[in-house]
Amino acid sequence: MTFPQTSSVRTTTGGQEYWRLFTQLESSGDIYESDVGARAFAIGPDSDIARAQVTYIDPQEGDSVNTLSVSIDSPFVGRVDAVLDQNYPAGLPARLLISSLDLVPTPAFKAQFAGDVDFNFLQFPNIDLIQYLSEPPSFSPVRTDRKYYFLRTLAAGANQTGLVTVPYYGRRRGEVTYLFSGTTAAATLYGYNLNLIGADLASPDDMYVILQTNAAAGSGSLTTSGRPFDLLVIEFTFGASPYQMECIITTSDRL
Amino acid sequence: MPNASDLASASNLAYQNLQLDSDNSVLNSAIADFNAAWAPTFDATNPEERTVLDWLVPLAGLAAQLGATGSSGELSNAALTVGRMCIATQFAQTAGRISAPQAAAVLTAYNNFIAQF
């Protein structure tokens, strides 16, 4: 998580009509604070994750702890107060607490890929949550398209492998195009659902399916649509002496 | 269930351990006892330490709302919350926001109460 986080109070005193929590997530345990009340919550346009959770003190429930969920298609409209002069039952001031409901891969994420991986690009997801401080405008329930560029110059040698992993989180379409010098490469596109509570200690991130496999000389492309995965993983396996690989990945909420 | 050797393992084992707590009809008290054991080692006025301590709020909410046993949905929600808290502790220690003894206190509390069976 980005620490220290942006200040919700500074936004309020500056007269802005919303506070934006926009930062890269470091782990599934990242949690953020808002010291001001809200009139609505919505996932922002630059979010990679699709779902967030707000924890608050609920006067309708006898001042007990309650949570609400916000997703791309389901913003929350209604008053939610931060009550700093009142404490949660746990004894902490009753701030609004924000966390991602979607899980975040660990830095060592390479899942079932046994043995050495010659390169492993892992793009961590952003959270973009808009907290409206006044009546919200109409919502547009889509994230902006994301485009990722990867370039890798490989050492000479045969049978090198590499992984490129990007956030997906229920996007509707993903497209991968790649270009390489040298001989034939094989590319496999995986869809991953992250699992924090796995039974297997060694590889908790093991919920995946192979979406598409392609072997080509010089270049190729892979696509997926309408599959609700957390991550897209592209595994490259190169033949003899490839010296450079370029890969462009586009993800979109539109079909 | 063997004790968790580190916080990542504690996270991964949360569902299984809480299921055993539920089977033994101590689900809510296990979470409450866990909270009571680790929370006093953290300073609520320190924003760096609150990157872990804030998880006390949803955990305390769970302890208050759950019964001594839980449905599969409640277990899943509880395990994700406990697991996220363990991961938060692990990353906060790595980043230097909390001390090693504080992280150890969380793991000890987990092994004593969440993984008590």
Interface residues (C-beta under 8 A of the other chain):
Chain A: M1 F3 P4 E26 S27 S28 G29 D30 I31 E33 T55 S64 V65 N66 T67 Y88 P89 A90 G91 L92 P93 R95 L97 S99 T106 L196 I197 G198 A199 D200 L201 P204
Chain B: A8 S9 S11 N12 L13 A14 Y15 Q16 N35 A39 A44 P47 E48 R50 T51 L53 D54 W55 L56 V57 P58 L59 A60 G61 A64 Q65 S76 A79 L80 G83 R84 M85 C86 I87 A88 T89 Q90 F91 A95 R97
